[in-house]
Amino acid sequence: MFHLQINGEGLWQLRGYVSRNTDVLCAILQDNLSKLGYQLTQSSSFRVGNVVKNRAQYIVNKTRNTSNGSIRKAMRSAFWCKVALHPRTWRVPKLSEKRE
């Protein structure tokens, strides 16, 4: 199993993309994972993007209900999103794919 963990601060940075299509979040995740040398398969990118979108929406809604800025920041830094990925849902691109 491969576990993708995103801190609440990372989810907070994605808040501008929450209202958009899930494909936008999938593309952002795909870009960031490719920097680490991984790639989501086509069939799993929507599922993972949807989970991250829901968690980002959760942290945005939770922090909106708090008026104190320091408590908001503490909430964001304490929150973690963990997505378990089966080995069939991600892959390491071949060298020829990395060069493109």
All heavy atoms as an XYZ file, in Angstrom:
813
protein
N       0.833     -1.195      0.000
C       0.000      0.000      0.000
C       0.871      1.250      0.000
O       1.910      1.293      0.638
C      -0.866      0.052      1.252
C      -2.146     -0.699      1.196
S      -3.179     -0.165     -0.141
C      -4.704     -0.685      0.478
N       0.412      2.230     -0.681
C       1.063      3.527     -0.743
C       0.099      4.525     -0.101
O      -1.081      4.543     -0.428
C       1.330      3.892     -2.206
C       2.007      5.209     -2.418
C       3.359      5.350     -2.172
C       1.292      6.296     -2.879
C       3.990      6.559     -2.377
C       1.908      7.511     -3.092
C       3.267      7.637     -2.852
N       0.574      5.310      0.846
C      -0.289      6.260      1.544
C       0.102      7.678      1.157
O       1.256      8.072      1.294
C      -0.193      6.090      3.063
C      -0.721      4.786      3.536
N      -2.048      4.574      3.780
C      -0.103      3.615      3.783
C      -2.231      3.335      4.169
N      -1.062      2.729      4.179
N      -0.865      8.410      0.680
C      -0.685      9.803      0.343
C      -1.197     10.620      1.520
O      -2.358     10.518      1.892
C      -1.488     10.123     -0.923
C      -1.536     11.556     -1.400
C      -0.145     12.009     -1.814
C      -2.502     11.688     -2.548
N      -0.317     11.384      2.149
C      -0.698     12.202      3.294
C      -0.543     13.674      2.934
O       0.497     14.085      2.435
C       0.176     11.890      4.512
C      -0.055     10.529      5.078
C       0.767     10.312      6.339
O       1.765     10.965      6.574
N       0.328      9.381      7.158
N      -1.597     14.423      3.216
C      -1.576     15.858      2.928
C      -1.942     16.591      4.211
O      -2.959     16.301      4.839
C      -2.569     16.220      1.809
C      -2.305     15.389      0.560
C      -2.490     17.709      1.485
C      -3.343     15.552     -0.516
N      -1.124     17.540      4.579
C      -1.371     18.355      5.761
C      -2.508     19.332      5.481
O      -2.780     19.672      4.334
C      -0.090     19.118      6.117
C      -0.208     19.883      7.404
O      -0.930     20.851      7.478
N       0.516     19.434      8.407
N      -3.159     19.794      6.535
C      -4.240     20.760      6.400
C      -3.810     22.035      5.707
O      -4.594     22.668      4.996
N      -2.548     22.427      5.879
C      -2.039     23.614      5.180
C      -2.028     23.382      3.672
O      -2.348     24.273      2.894
C      -0.632     23.967      5.669
C      -0.575     24.551      7.059
C      -1.202     25.930      7.153
O      -1.243     26.679      6.149
O      -1.667     26.269      8.250
N      -1.655     22.171      3.266
C      -1.689     21.831      1.842
C      -3.103     21.833      1.295
O      -3.359     22.311      0.182
N      -4.022     21.293      2.079
C      -5.431     21.313      1.674
C      -5.953     22.740      1.618
O      -6.760     23.080      0.757
C      -6.264     20.482      2.647
C      -6.003     18.981      2.630
C      -6.735     18.309      3.776
C      -6.409     18.378      1.304
N      -5.497     23.586      2.540
C      -5.909     24.983      2.551
C      -5.455     25.686      1.277
O      -6.161     26.525      0.730
C      -5.357     25.679      3.796
C      -5.782     27.086      3.928
C      -5.017     28.207      3.729
C      -7.073     27.570      4.308
N      -5.749     29.335      3.954
C      -7.030     28.979      4.314
C      -8.271     26.935      4.640
C      -8.115     29.760      4.634
C      -9.362     27.726      4.968
C      -9.278     29.112      4.955
N      -4.265     25.326      0.783
C      -3.769     25.919     -0.457
C      -4.617     25.513     -1.660
O      -4.669     26.229     -2.658
C      -2.306     25.525     -0.691
C      -1.354     26.033      0.352
C      -1.346     27.540      0.464
O      -1.427     28.257     -0.527
N      -1.264     28.036      1.686
N      -5.283     24.366     -1.562
C      -6.138     23.883     -2.651
C      -7.551     24.443     -2.587
O      -8.383     24.111     -3.422
C      -6.207     22.348     -2.622
C      -4.912     21.606     -2.886
C      -5.104     20.116     -2.660
C      -4.441     21.870     -4.308
N      -7.834     25.293     -1.620
C      -9.209     25.767     -1.412
C      -9.765     26.502     -2.626
O     -10.964     26.486     -2.869
C      -9.283     26.645     -0.170
C      -8.649     27.996     -0.305
C      -8.619     28.734      1.024
N      -8.042     30.061      0.910
C      -6.752     30.329      0.893
N      -5.875     29.340      0.996
N      -6.314     31.556      0.788
N      -8.930     27.151     -3.405
C      -9.387     27.859     -4.597
C      -9.853     26.931     -5.704
O     -10.584     27.329     -6.604
N      -9.446     25.671     -5.640
C      -9.801     24.708     -6.675
C     -10.961     23.807     -6.266
O     -11.415     22.992     -7.058
C      -8.590     23.834     -7.017
C      -7.404     24.655     -7.455
C      -6.345     24.895     -6.587
C      -7.350     25.212     -8.717
C      -5.261     25.655     -6.971
C      -6.277     25.981     -9.114
C      -5.232     26.194     -8.239
O      -4.167     26.960     -8.624
N     -11.438     23.950     -5.036
C     -12.492     23.074     -4.522
C     -13.794     23.259     -5.291
O     -14.499     22.304     -5.576
C     -12.701     23.310     -3.004
C     -13.950     22.639     -2.503
C     -11.494     22.788     -2.246
N     -14.108     24.494     -5.655
C     -15.367     24.747     -6.345
C     -15.308     24.358     -7.821
O     -16.333     24.310     -8.485
C     -15.743     26.219     -6.216
O     -14.752     27.025     -6.810
N     -14.144     24.083     -8.319
C     -13.990     23.716     -9.733
C     -14.190     22.222     -9.929
O     -14.456     21.475     -9.002
C     -12.605     24.119    -10.232
C     -12.385     25.596    -10.190
C     -11.050     25.927    -10.742
N     -10.787     27.347    -10.568
C      -9.666     27.912    -10.898
N      -8.697     27.217    -11.424
N      -9.498     29.198    -10.705
N     -14.013     21.802    -11.126
C     -14.157     20.402    -11.500
C     -13.079     19.553    -10.825
O     -11.971     20.028    -10.584
C     -14.024     20.293    -13.025
C     -14.487     18.970    -13.552
O     -14.601     18.008    -12.818
N     -14.763     18.942    -14.833
N     -13.401     18.308    -10.528
C     -12.441     17.400     -9.887
C     -11.229     17.156    -10.779
O     -10.141     16.878    -10.281
C     -13.133     16.065     -9.549
O     -14.309     16.349     -8.797
C     -12.246     15.162     -8.732
N     -11.381     17.295    -12.087
C     -10.264     17.086    -13.005
C      -9.122     18.067    -12.740
O      -7.958     17.733    -12.943
C     -10.724     17.218    -14.455
C     -11.680     16.119    -14.857
O     -11.636     15.037    -14.220
O     -12.463     16.329    -15.797
N      -9.446     19.260    -12.272
C      -8.410     20.250    -11.966
C      -7.562     19.768    -10.791
O      -6.333     19.824    -10.834
C      -9.048     21.624    -11.662
C      -8.003     22.621    -11.213
C      -9.800     22.147    -12.865
N      -8.225     19.263     -9.751
C      -7.475     18.722     -8.601
C      -6.666     17.499     -9.006
O      -5.545     17.315     -8.528
C      -8.431     18.362     -7.471
C      -8.832     19.508     -6.560
C      -9.850     19.039     -5.546
C      -7.639     20.091     -5.866
N      -7.221     16.662     -9.872
C      -6.479     15.491    -10.348
C      -5.202     15.925    -11.071
O      -4.143     15.325    -10.877
C      -7.344     14.659    -11.292
S      -8.759     13.899    -10.509
N      -5.316     16.954    -11.885
C      -4.139     17.444    -12.614
C      -3.091     18.010    -11.662
O      -1.890     17.791    -11.850
C      -4.569     18.504    -13.628
N      -3.535     18.725    -10.636
C      -2.598     19.267     -9.644
C      -1.903     18.138     -8.889
O      -0.680     18.163     -8.692
C      -3.335     20.213     -8.677
C      -3.789     21.465     -9.416
C      -2.448     20.591     -7.500
C      -4.731     22.336     -8.620
N      -2.681     17.144     -8.458
C      -2.089     15.989     -7.769
C      -1.121     15.247     -8.684
O      -0.032     14.854     -8.251
C      -3.185     15.038     -7.302
C      -3.985     15.468     -6.092
C      -5.141     14.503     -5.875
C      -3.109     15.515     -4.865
N      -1.511     15.056     -9.925
C      -0.660     14.342    -10.882
C       0.661     15.085    -11.071
O       1.729     14.476    -11.107
C      -1.421     14.222    -12.202
C      -0.938     13.157    -13.119
C      -1.205     11.760    -12.615
O      -0.470     11.274    -11.759
N      -2.210     11.118    -13.135
N       0.595     16.401    -11.164
C       1.803     17.206    -11.342
C       2.722     17.090    -10.127
O       3.935     16.914    -10.256
C       1.417     18.661    -11.588
C       2.616     19.532    -11.858
O       3.460     19.140    -12.696
O       2.725     20.596    -11.230
N       2.150     17.179     -8.926
C       2.968     17.091     -7.710
C       3.530     15.690     -7.496
O       4.665     15.546     -7.040
C       2.159     17.535     -6.495
C       1.946     19.030     -6.485
O       2.817     19.796     -6.864
N       0.769     19.439     -6.072
N       2.753     14.663     -7.809
C       3.258     13.297     -7.660
C       4.346     12.988     -8.687
O       5.271     12.231     -8.399
C       2.119     12.285     -7.785
C       1.192     12.192     -6.582
C       0.016     11.274     -6.894
C       1.927     11.695     -5.360
N       4.240     13.574     -9.877
C       5.267     13.321    -10.888
C       6.612     13.897    -10.464
O       7.662     13.373    -10.833
C       4.839     13.879    -12.243
O       4.793     15.281    -12.193
N       6.596     14.965     -9.658
C       7.851     15.519     -9.137
C       8.530     14.544     -8.185
O       9.741     14.574     -8.015
C       7.584     16.839     -8.422
C       7.143     17.942     -9.350
C       6.771     19.184     -8.598
C       6.222     20.238     -9.531
N       5.718     21.417     -8.816
N       7.723     13.682     -7.557
C       8.263     12.666     -6.648
C       8.590     11.360     -7.378
O       9.114     10.436     -6.778
C       7.252     12.367     -5.532
C       6.896     13.539     -4.628
C       5.762     13.151     -3.693
C       8.109     13.991     -3.840
N       8.250     11.286     -8.663
C       8.540     10.106     -9.454
C       7.401      9.111     -9.532
O       7.609      7.962     -9.896
N       6.187      9.530     -9.204
C       5.016      8.656     -9.248
C       3.957      9.258    -10.150
O       3.985     10.440    -10.467
C       4.421      8.461     -7.850
C       5.352      7.797     -6.890
C       6.059      8.542     -5.960
C       5.532      6.417     -6.911
C       6.923      7.935     -5.070
C       6.391      5.806     -6.026
C       7.076      6.563     -5.108
O       7.928      5.959     -4.231
N       3.006      8.410    -10.517
C       1.915      8.851    -11.358
C       0.671      8.048    -11.019
O       0.758      6.836    -10.822
C       2.296      8.608    -12.817
C       1.717      9.558    -13.791
C       2.271      9.299    -15.172
O       2.454      8.148    -15.566
N       2.545     10.350    -15.904
N      -0.480      8.712    -10.908
C      -1.728      8.002    -10.683
C      -2.210      7.419    -12.002
O      -2.033      8.033    -13.052
C      -2.802      8.947    -10.137
C      -2.601      9.484     -8.738
C      -3.663     10.541     -8.440
C      -2.684      8.371     -7.720
N      -2.831      6.249    -11.927
C      -3.417      5.694    -13.139
C      -4.676      6.465    -13.478
O      -5.264      7.147    -12.632
C      -3.758      4.203    -12.966
O      -4.689      4.063    -11.897
C      -2.508      3.381    -12.675
N      -5.105      6.351    -14.708
C      -6.285      7.085    -15.167
C      -7.527      6.715    -14.362
O      -8.326      7.569    -14.012
C      -6.515      6.789    -16.658
C      -7.601      7.623    -17.277
C      -7.223      9.092    -17.385
O      -6.055      9.453    -17.320
N      -8.220      9.933    -17.541
N      -7.665      5.439    -14.035
C      -8.866      4.988    -13.332
C      -8.921      5.465    -11.879
O      -9.998      5.609    -11.318
C      -8.951      3.464    -13.368
O      -7.843      2.900    -12.713
N      -7.793      5.729    -11.267
C      -7.791      6.124     -9.854
C      -7.713      7.628     -9.647
O      -7.988      8.111     -8.557
C      -6.626      5.468     -9.128
O      -5.410      6.016     -9.581
N      -7.360      8.375    -10.671
C      -7.149      9.809    -10.468
C      -8.436     10.519    -10.056
O      -8.403     11.421     -9.222
C      -6.553     10.453    -11.720
O      -7.439     10.328    -12.806
N      -9.584     10.117    -10.601
C     -10.838     10.759    -10.215
C     -11.185     10.443     -8.766
O     -11.594     11.319     -8.014
C     -11.984     10.326    -11.131
C     -13.296     10.936    -10.742
C     -13.577     12.252    -11.057
C     -14.240     10.210    -10.036
C     -14.777     12.831    -10.689
C     -15.439     10.774     -9.653
C     -15.713     12.093     -9.985
N     -10.996      9.189     -8.360
C     -11.320      8.795     -6.987
C     -10.443      9.546     -5.990
O     -10.929     10.108     -5.005
C     -11.135      7.288     -6.806
C     -11.483      6.810     -5.396
C     -11.181      5.340     -5.217
N      -9.775      5.038     -5.270
C      -8.950      5.122     -4.221
N      -9.402      5.513     -3.054
N      -7.680      4.820     -4.342
N      -9.165      9.594     -6.251
C      -8.234     10.280     -5.350
C      -8.506     11.786     -5.361
O      -8.528     12.433     -4.312
C      -6.780      9.965     -5.736
C      -5.803     10.791     -4.926
C      -6.505      8.481     -5.556
N      -8.752     12.353     -6.531
C      -9.066     13.768     -6.621
C     -10.340     14.121     -5.876
O     -10.427     15.167     -5.228
N     -11.322     13.233     -5.934
C     -12.582     13.468     -5.239
C     -12.394     13.420     -3.721
O     -12.968     14.235     -2.992
C     -13.620     12.433     -5.689
C     -15.020     12.912     -5.473
O     -15.272     14.106     -5.418
N     -15.931     11.975     -5.361
N     -11.583     12.487     -3.231
C     -11.308     12.406     -1.792
C     -10.591     13.662     -1.316
O     -10.949     14.253     -0.293
C     -10.478     11.143     -1.464
C      -9.958     11.179     -0.048
C     -11.300      9.892     -1.699
N      -9.585     14.086     -2.058
C      -8.837     15.287     -1.671
C      -9.736     16.518     -1.733
O      -9.675     17.381     -0.857
C      -7.587     15.452     -2.562
C      -6.911     16.789     -2.333
C      -6.617     14.306     -2.299
N     -10.596     16.589     -2.730
C     -11.536     17.709     -2.845
C     -12.469     17.760     -1.640
O     -12.690     18.829     -1.063
C     -12.347     17.567     -4.132
C     -13.343     18.660     -4.349
C     -14.094     18.444     -5.646
C     -15.125     19.543     -5.857
N     -15.802     19.402     -7.136
N     -12.995     16.614     -1.222
C     -13.890     16.570     -0.062
C     -13.169     16.950      1.230
O     -13.719     17.649      2.080
C     -14.522     15.188      0.082
C     -15.526     14.914     -1.003
O     -16.078     15.819     -1.605
N     -15.759     13.641     -1.272
N     -11.949     16.488      1.397
C     -11.181     16.832      2.598
C     -10.811     18.317      2.607
O     -10.815     18.950      3.648
C      -9.913     15.974      2.702
C     -10.183     14.494      2.890
C     -10.707     14.137      4.256
N     -12.138     14.355      4.379
C     -12.806     14.475      5.517
N     -12.201     14.415      6.661
N     -14.102     14.679      5.543
N     -10.488     18.875      1.450
C     -10.182     20.301      1.378
C     -11.429     21.120      1.699
O     -11.354     22.119      2.430
C      -9.641     20.663     -0.004
N     -12.572     20.694      1.195
C     -13.821     21.387      1.503
C     -14.134     21.295      2.993
O     -14.592     22.259      3.602
C     -14.975     20.795      0.685
C     -16.278     21.517      0.861
C     -16.211     22.933      0.335
O     -15.737     23.169     -0.772
N     -16.655     23.885      1.120
N     -13.839     20.158      3.597
C     -14.065     19.966      5.034
C     -13.244     20.950      5.861
O     -13.755     21.602      6.763
C     -13.737     18.523      5.425
C     -13.755     18.284      6.905
C     -14.953     18.077      7.572
C     -12.569     18.258      7.639
C     -14.981     17.858      8.940
C     -12.588     18.047      9.004
C     -13.794     17.845      9.645
O     -13.811     17.630     11.004
N     -11.951     21.060      5.553
C     -11.091     21.943      6.346
C     -11.448     23.412      6.108
O     -11.388     24.228      7.024
C      -9.580     21.665      6.089
C      -8.716     22.296      7.187
C      -9.126     22.150      4.749
C      -8.851     21.675      8.528
N     -11.880     23.754      4.902
C     -12.304     25.126      4.619
C     -13.551     25.455      5.433
O     -13.628     26.508      6.075
C     -12.546     25.331      3.107
C     -13.289     26.629      2.844
C     -11.230     25.319      2.358
N     -14.535     24.568      5.428
C     -15.765     24.808      6.184
C     -15.501     24.854      7.686
O     -16.090     25.658      8.400
C     -16.805     23.732      5.880
C     -17.358     23.864      4.488
O     -17.277     24.919      3.867
N     -17.913     22.788      3.974
N     -14.615     23.990      8.148
C     -14.309     23.950      9.578
C     -13.623     25.238     10.041
O     -13.927     25.761     11.104
C     -13.442     22.735      9.876
C     -13.274     22.460     11.342
C     -12.621     21.120     11.574
C     -12.514     20.890     13.066
N     -12.123     19.558     13.402
N     -12.706     25.746      9.245
C     -12.000     26.962      9.637
C     -12.849     28.210      9.437
O     -12.626     29.212     10.117
C     -10.679     27.117      8.869
O     -10.937     27.048      7.473
C      -9.697     26.047      9.263
N     -13.811     28.174      8.546
C     -14.698     29.334      8.364
C     -15.551     29.580      9.598
O     -15.955     30.708      9.847
C     -15.622     29.103      7.172
C     -15.028     29.477      5.881
C     -16.055     29.482      4.783
N     -15.400     29.642      3.503
C     -15.797     29.076      2.396
N     -16.864     28.311      2.393
N     -15.147     29.261      1.280
N     -15.844     28.534     10.338
C     -16.670     28.666     11.531
C     -15.904     29.239     12.725
O     -16.482     29.445     13.776
C     -17.281     27.310     11.913
C     -18.235     26.817     10.858
O     -18.847     27.599     10.138
N     -18.373     25.507     10.737
N     -14.611     29.462     12.561
C     -13.781     29.996     13.641
C     -13.332     31.405     13.273
O     -12.830     31.626     12.173
C     -12.544     29.098     13.849
O     -12.991     27.763     14.048
C     -11.733     29.531     15.033
N     -13.501     32.331     14.186
C     -13.152     33.721     13.881
C     -11.720     34.080     14.294
O     -11.138     35.006     13.758
C     -14.140     34.674     14.554
O     -14.119     34.482     15.949
N     -11.140     33.348     15.232
C      -9.794     33.632     15.716
C      -8.769     33.084     14.715
O      -8.730     31.895     14.430
C      -9.600     32.998     17.094
C      -8.307     33.413     17.736
O      -7.354     33.793     17.068
N      -8.280     33.343     19.054
N      -7.914     33.969     14.197
C      -6.941     33.575     13.178
C      -5.916     32.572     13.660
O      -5.516     31.677     12.920
N      -5.460     32.688     14.896
C      -4.452     31.753     15.403
C      -5.058     30.360     15.611
O      -4.380     29.356     15.395
C      -3.832     32.266     16.704
O      -4.828     32.436     17.683
N      -6.325     30.302     16.000
C      -6.989     29.000     16.140
C      -7.200     28.376     14.762
O      -7.030     27.169     14.586
C      -8.327     29.145     16.900
C      -8.055     29.551     18.342
C      -9.124     27.851     16.848
C      -9.305     29.838     19.145
N      -7.524     29.208     13.760
C      -7.675     28.701     12.391
C      -6.380     28.049     11.907
O      -6.392     26.965     11.363
C      -8.005     29.846     11.439
C      -9.407     30.260     11.422
C      -9.565     31.358     10.395
N     -10.953     31.535     10.101
C     -11.412     32.268      9.114
N     -10.576     32.890      8.320
N     -12.695     32.384      8.912
N      -5.282     28.750     12.139
C      -3.989     28.227     11.680
C      -3.639     26.942     12.422
O      -3.125     25.993     11.826
C      -2.908     29.273     11.883
C      -1.611     28.899     11.231
C      -0.647     30.054     11.210
C       0.573     29.650     10.417
N       1.460     30.745     10.155
N      -3.917     26.881     13.708
C      -3.649     25.666     14.490
C      -4.510     24.503     14.003
O      -4.044     23.367     13.934
C      -3.900     25.926     15.969
N      -5.748     24.783     13.646
C      -6.631     23.731     13.119
C      -6.085     23.191     11.808
O      -6.084     21.975     11.575
C      -8.046     24.281     12.902
C      -8.809     24.529     14.185
S     -10.329     25.457     13.921
C     -11.283     24.310     12.976
N      -5.647     24.091     10.940
C      -5.126     23.662      9.641
C      -3.861     22.829      9.793
O      -3.671     21.831      9.108
C      -4.839     24.874      8.759
C      -6.080     25.562      8.266
C      -5.773     26.529      7.144
N      -4.689     27.441      7.392
C      -4.815     28.732      7.651
N      -6.011     29.259      7.753
N      -3.758     29.481      7.821
N      -2.972     23.245     10.698
C      -1.706     22.516     10.831
C      -1.878     21.188     11.564
O      -1.045     20.295     11.427
C      -0.666     23.382     11.523
O      -1.105     23.745     12.803
N      -2.951     21.035     12.327
C      -3.171     19.777     13.057
C      -3.926     18.746     12.230
O      -3.938     17.566     12.569
C      -3.941     20.057     14.349
N      -4.553     19.158     11.139
C      -5.386     18.262     10.339
C      -4.541     17.553      9.284
O      -3.677     18.154      8.655
C      -6.501     19.066      9.661
C      -7.486     18.216      8.921
C      -8.494     17.566      9.602
C      -7.408     18.071      7.548
C      -9.412     16.783      8.929
C      -8.313     17.291      6.871
C      -9.320     16.646      7.559
N      -4.791     16.260      9.115
C      -4.107     15.467      8.094
C      -5.120     14.687      7.286
O      -6.080     14.163      7.825
C      -3.123     14.481      8.730
C      -1.873     15.125      9.201
C      -1.635     15.657     10.431
C      -0.687     15.325      8.449
N      -0.388     16.171     10.492
C       0.232     15.984      9.283
C      -0.304     15.019      7.158
C       1.501     16.330      8.864
C       0.965     15.366      6.736
C       1.858     16.013      7.583
N      -4.885     14.597      5.996
C      -5.696     13.778      5.098
C      -4.808     12.623      4.644
O      -3.701     12.834      4.153
C      -6.139     14.609      3.896
S      -6.905     13.667      2.578
N      -5.274     11.413      4.835
C      -4.503     10.235      4.456
C      -5.330      9.399      3.487
O      -6.441      8.989      3.805
C      -4.159      9.418      5.699
C      -3.249      8.253      5.434
C      -2.856      7.608      6.755
C      -1.931      6.442      6.540
N      -1.537      5.826      7.806
N      -4.786      9.179      2.294
C      -5.468      8.402      1.258
C      -4.616      7.172      0.974
O      -3.443      7.284      0.634
C      -5.642      9.227     -0.037
C      -6.385      8.428     -1.090
C      -6.361     10.532      0.245
N      -5.210      6.005      1.146
C      -4.501      4.751      0.866
C      -4.666      4.404     -0.608
O      -5.775      4.402     -1.138
C      -5.058      3.632      1.737
N      -3.558      4.133     -1.257
C      -3.569      3.793     -2.677
C      -3.056      2.369     -2.862
O      -1.960      2.037     -2.428
C      -2.678      4.752     -3.463
C      -3.035      6.228     -3.380
C      -1.967      7.068     -4.044
C      -4.371      6.477     -4.017
N      -3.847      1.563     -3.508
C      -3.443      0.204     -3.829
C      -2.354      0.273     -4.902
O      -2.361      1.189     -5.735
C      -4.657     -0.581     -4.342
C      -4.423     -2.045     -4.376
N      -3.856     -2.665     -5.444
C      -4.679     -3.004     -3.458
C      -3.761     -3.955     -5.195
N      -4.261     -4.180     -3.999
N      -1.422     -0.653     -4.914
C      -0.341     -0.601     -5.911
C      -0.821     -0.542     -7.366
O      -0.106     -0.046     -8.227
C       0.443     -1.886     -5.657
C       0.213     -2.183     -4.231
C      -1.185     -1.716     -3.939
N      -2.032     -1.015     -7.647
C      -2.536     -0.951     -9.020
C      -2.994      0.449     -9.398
O      -3.275      0.709    -10.562
C      -3.704     -1.914     -9.203
C      -3.299     -3.369     -9.130
C      -4.497     -4.219     -9.392
N      -5.528     -3.902     -8.393
C      -6.352     -4.776     -7.872
N      -6.311     -6.021     -8.247
N      -7.253     -4.417     -6.975
N      -3.105      1.353     -8.439
C      -3.633      2.689     -8.732
C      -2.549      3.718     -9.030
O      -2.864      4.831     -9.398
C      -4.499      3.206     -7.572
O      -3.693      3.322     -6.401
C      -5.671      2.303     -7.309
N      -1.306      3.371     -8.854
C      -0.217      4.286     -9.166
C       0.905      3.511     -9.824
O       0.975      2.301     -9.757
C       0.289      5.018     -7.926
C       0.793      4.121     -6.830
C       0.063      3.529     -5.857
C       2.128      3.697     -6.621
N       0.849      2.773     -5.051
C       2.137      2.854     -5.501
C       3.328      3.945     -7.274
C       3.294      2.257     -5.028
C       4.478      3.349     -6.784
C       4.450      2.523     -5.670
N       1.780      4.245    -10.482
C       2.908      3.605    -11.156
C       4.069      4.577    -11.245
O       3.904      5.781    -11.066
C       2.503      3.124    -12.543
C       2.151      4.235    -13.501
C       1.605      3.683    -14.813
N       1.312      4.758    -15.735
C       2.173      5.224    -16.634
N       3.381      4.731    -16.729
N       1.840      6.198    -17.441
N       5.227      4.021    -11.497
C       6.422      4.825    -11.735
C       6.577      4.925    -13.241
O       6.650      3.905    -13.923
C       7.669      4.168    -11.092
C       8.902      4.979    -11.384
C       7.462      3.986     -9.603
N       6.578      6.132    -13.784
C       6.678      6.277    -15.240
C       8.011      5.758    -15.774
O       9.022      5.789    -15.074
C       6.552      7.775    -15.480
C       6.265      8.394    -14.192
C       6.464      7.404    -13.111
N       7.980      5.280    -17.025
C       9.205      4.818    -17.668
C      10.088      6.018    -17.974
O       9.634      7.168    -18.015
C       8.849      4.105    -18.965
C       8.046      2.849    -18.741
C       7.642      2.244    -20.053
C       6.722      1.068    -19.795
N       6.116      0.580    -21.017
N      11.368      5.770    -18.199
C      12.305      6.867    -18.470
C      11.889      7.684    -19.677
O      12.016      8.896    -19.684
C      13.708      6.309    -18.675
C      14.427      5.855    -17.414
C      15.767      5.220    -17.761
C      14.628      7.011    -16.459
N      11.376      7.033    -20.716
C      10.962      7.766    -21.910
C       9.790      8.695    -21.617
O       9.662      9.758    -22.202
C      10.590      6.795    -23.036
O       9.523      5.970    -22.611
N       8.918      8.321    -20.666
C       7.778      9.169    -20.301
C       8.230     10.350    -19.448
O       7.642     11.413    -19.496
C       6.728      8.370    -19.540
C       6.053      7.321    -20.371
C       5.107      6.476    -19.561
O       5.002      6.672    -18.325
O       4.466      5.588    -20.132
N       9.270     10.179    -18.647
C       9.755     11.240    -17.779
C      10.382     12.379    -18.572
O      10.342     13.517    -18.176
C      10.784     10.704    -16.786
C      10.188      9.860    -15.693
C      11.250      9.446    -14.723
C      10.693      8.608    -13.610
N      11.725      8.177    -12.673
N      10.986     12.063    -19.715
C      11.670     13.079    -20.512
C      10.700     14.013    -21.217
O      11.040     15.099    -21.575
C      12.573     12.407    -21.532
C      13.741     11.708    -20.905
C      14.631     11.110    -21.932
N      15.636     10.284    -21.289
C      16.131      9.189    -21.802
N      15.748      8.795    -23.002
N      17.029      8.507    -21.165
N       9.481     13.586    -21.428
C       8.517     14.379    -22.185
C       7.982     15.533    -21.411
O       7.971     15.745    -20.327
C       7.354     13.496    -22.635
C       7.808     12.451    -23.616
C       6.666     11.504    -23.980
O       5.538     11.651    -23.459
O       6.914     10.622    -24.773
